[in-house]
Amino acid sequence: MNLFRSKEHVKNWSSYDPISEEAIMPLADWAMVFSGPLFRNRMEPDCLSKGDVYWADFSRRLTKLGKKGWAWQS
């Protein structure tokens, strides 16, 4: 993962690929997505049995950010 100051800075990067546009978002948004139970509880013994609940939460977090494209489909 590369971190940039702004979306414009990303687009000026020599390795920028427009196909990645859907996945460009601020660090705070990434933190919100990855702080959910899917990632927080992945080492718990019952993680797989609660997978449907965790994926639903993950999907809600992405929807809240307006992420619906190909990059976010499981």
N, C-alpha and C positions, 0 to 999 in steps of 0.2 A: 504494500500500500504506500502510495506517495501522498504527502501532505503539501498543500499549496495555500497561499494567502487568499486567493479568490478564484472564482470561476474563470475570470479573464486570464489569470496567471496560468491556469491549467491549459486553456486554449492556446496560449503562446508557447507551451512546452514543446520541444522538438519531437517528442514521442506521442503527442496527442493524437488520438483516434476518435473521430466523431461518433463512432458506434458506442463509445463509453459515456456519452452524454447523460444517459439515464442514471448512471451510477455516481455522478458527481454531486456531492452534497457536503454541507458543513460538518465539521467534526462533532458538534453537539448533536446533530441528527444521527450520525453513525453511533454515537454513544447511546442515544435513546433506543435505537434498533437493537444493538447488541447487549443492552442491559436487561432485556426481557428474560423470562424463565427458560426459553429454549437454550440460551447460552449460560445463564446463571446456574441452572440446575443440571447441566449435562453430565455431571459426575455422580448424581444421586442414583441409588439403586433402582428406583422406579421411573427413571427418565423415559425409557422406551414406552412404558405403559401409559404415560401421560403425553406422548408425542403429539396426538391430535390437538390437545388443549394448547400445547406450547406452540405448534405451528399456526394455530388460529390466532394466538396473541401476536406472533411474529407478523402475520399477514395484516392484522389490524394496525400495528405500528407502521408498517410500510404504507398502508392506505392513508393513514393520518398524514403522512408526508407527501402524499400524491404519487407514490411509486407504484405503477401498475404494469410497466412494460416487461419485455422479455427477460431482462436481467434479474427480475425479482420472482420469477415463477419457479416453484419447487418441483 
